[in-house]
Amino acid sequence: MLDDQLKQQLSSYLQLLQQPVVFTLDAGHSANGTKVRDFLNEVVSLSPKLSIAEGSLKRQPSFTVDAKDAAPSGITFAGIPLGHEFESFVLAVLQVSGHAPKISEKVRQQIEAIDQDLHFETFASLSCHNCPDVVQALDIMSLLNPHITHTMIEGGMFQDEAEANDIMAVPTVFLNGEEWHNGRATLEQLVNKAQGKAAVAAVNDDVSDKVYDVLIIGGGPAAGSAAIYSARKGLSTAVVADHIGGQPLETVGIENLIGTDYIEGEQLMQNIQAQMTKYNVTLIDGQTVTGLTDGSPVQVQLKGDTTLKGRTVIIATGAHWKNVGVPGEDEFRNKGVAYCPHCDGPLYKGKNVAVIGGGNSGVEAAIDLAGIAKHVSVLEFGPKISADAVLVEKAQSLDNVDLITNAQTTRIEGDGRVNGLVYTDRSTGDSKSLAVDGIFVQIGLVPNTGWLSECLDMDKQGQIIVNDKGATSLANVFAAGDCTNSSYKQIIISMGSGATAALGAFDALAREVTVNA
């Protein structure tokens, strides 16, 4: 179950174990139980400090992670924590063995102060890039407070339970049996929410008090490129974002990045984040920007009334998936209507799904889903599938993928969850129906600029208007990437525009120094 490379990596981590760790397993009698047992047997064979005990747990197959001869950690994994959750598993083992979680003292005190019994259960998929943040945060809370427990439930293995709870998107967190949270969140946000406070991550005083040469808003390729170019110019640089990664995190594979034959979106952003760290860029993650005030310095307001300051600011907030805007979309959001096939696809194993949108994103999603779902129908509004020819050819070669053109989606139907889609055949005017369990919307992007109101010039689509140096209508404010009026929305173009904006900011600062001198 673990390949040689993964075993080698795990072995090196297990050498760091401080105290013996025991996995208490309730495998049940299914084939999945045998798989979980085999997984744990492979793991314990790599270290004498690991062992397996038999037990009776709420779910089969599942196992707990506890220090030997110590109080329970409260951490349980239901299923096999591979894929993105392998890191969660490794961290849980190391932390249970005695390694203190790397969190601030303030957050630690908040967790330890909770005096209510909180039993969390997180439905996750192994291909979800947002799930580990939530799983690892709740594991830490469990480890530090005996009132708290947490179970990670692998949605693919426990598909029946996910369906019974109408879970069609991950991560979905239940608290004491009631649905409590959906989507990505930081540890600070989850702790605040558990305490009944606003889910806002704290910003350290040394960060909020400083005036940066370049303050970049956003966490995607444009922001990363701008940060690296700024830092290499010797400018004090900070990046503030709700999450570092941006749209590429929802991209399975990138094959048009020049000089790189193939790379997964998550790996690309991990590389960019590592490079930002190398150049000492300050990363302020888990924050929501709410406003901008021009001046000297430019001020950026965050949710929670914190203000950051920059001599120059680069806006690189990217874009989000556009809604279809038909009846049923809002009603069944996260109940069959989804926007990330990579994250939520495993929940639709063996089911019929539809993808709305025949561009590159839509056809890539269909190809990805074809290996999971029973059947995939792609609905394209225009008379021709607009994706690149190589993608269309691949989709057409798949027996369980249909490409439907001239299809205008008019209604999404369901009873608690999605069970159908209605569209109009634009060539005949006929109304047609598809019986589907899930619908993935891939029809383009909307710029993330709503928070700007009308403080700078934007076009009618809400895109920030920039000149050839990335400058906006506000002095010392620049913009880059998919939030601007760039003609094309591509990762490589966003990177280039991020570099342009950084160089524009550097020039503005150089002129300012000359004038002041």
C-alpha angles and dihedrals in degrees: 000000000000114000120223094261093051091047090052092050092046092048091056091051093047090058085071094062112127102185130024114269126208126202111211105206132198101183098168117201104288132107088251089057090055089052092052091048091050090050093053092044089056091048097049091047087068097062136029088215091069128078142164127233128184119242147154116257137172094257134036120247102027140115139200127226114221140158109251114262091002137107115284115275092216091232119130132172117204106197130002114316099217128128112037091348093062088084089052090053094048093047091049091052093048094046093047088051091058110280109132115233113252099245135126120271089240093058091044090055091048091053094046091050094061107110101179127093106253118182111187126192119186122196107209139165123223091234094052114112093193097051101073093061090058096040093049093046094052091045089056091049090051093048094051100042127045090206090066131072131176135195124191108210116199103223095207094056094040096041094139092056091046090053092046088056093044091242110163100152135046146263095034117165126202121199117201089340098311126104105257113163141014128193137008121336139163125240090253092052093049093047091050091048091050088054091050094251131126110285095245125138115227122246118215117242093237088061099044094044095054125091107219123207088224123019112188122199114206140045107230135093095290092052092045093049091048091049095050094047091047095048092048088057088060094253122143101248135189132181120205119190144148086239134355110240109050125193096340088072086072093051117094098197135004115205102163101064103118113245093014115086095196137352134161116242093240093051091050092054092045088055091049092048091050090051092050089051090050089058093047096248110170109238115205103186132181095036132130116213112217105175151354131222121194121224139092103326104020110234125218118198121213131200105270095044097275117141127206123197134213135174083218129015129205116199111209102154096143123203141282133224115285118240121238090227098216132130111281098027096101093035093056100035106139087006095084101318108097139165104197114063091179093058102034101029096094090062088066098056110153093004136115114254138175130216116207109210132049100210125105093284093050097047092043088053091050092051090049093047093046090075091055110029128065093234137359125204118194115204117201120186094209130067093257137040103253100201122112114285094245090057094046090050091051093048092048090053092060116092094210098051125088122190111208119188131193088033118147111190109224106169143009114213135197150132106238088327135029117288103157152010130215122207138172119236098228092201094059105016090235120144114231135183136214124199103222137155096207139026123201115200114214107156104128141286140295117207116248094234104112091107090063095067104186101321092120138020117283134168124243091273090058093252117146112247112230135177128227091284095050092254121149129206090274121081113254092004117116133176137203143178133016094345090067134073092263111149096234133035107218132135094239092050091049090052091051093048090049090055090047092052091048092052090046090053091048091052091049091051092046091053090047091054091048092051093046091048 
